Amino acid sequence: MVEEVVRYSDADLAEFKEIIVKKIQKAQADLDLIKSAYMNDLNNGTDDTSPTFKAFEEGSETMSKEANSQLAIRQEKFIRDLKNALFRVENKTYGVCKVTGKLISKERLKIVPHATMSIEAKNMQR
């Protein structure tokens, strides 16, 4: 008896790869933007010359940097997850739920291309 292989076709995998690569490019551009805001690369360099430096402005700036830092960390994780998805495409294991072993729906993968679990498996976690 031959065991049925459950995976997406090479054509489907090529389509998913294209989606993932585009998402990685956009996510990387977003990360670069976040990092430039965090590093104040777009700053004209006159912040410390202002004679009316106020404490609440410094606090606000610190909070903004912390928020941007958190955004950057989340974006880096998103990029890592997308790259892992790309690795699964290359291994032809992409789209297989890590819990149930069934295929994750194409609709879900098009929306969340780094998904590793089906909706069924996600619901079982609750």
Secondary structure by P-SEA (a helix, b strand, c coil): cbbbbbcccaaaaaaaaaaaaaaaaaaaaaaaaaaaaaacccccccccccccccaaaaaaaaaaaaaaaaaaaaaaaaaaaaaaaaaaaaaccccccccccccccaaaaaacccccccaaaaaaac
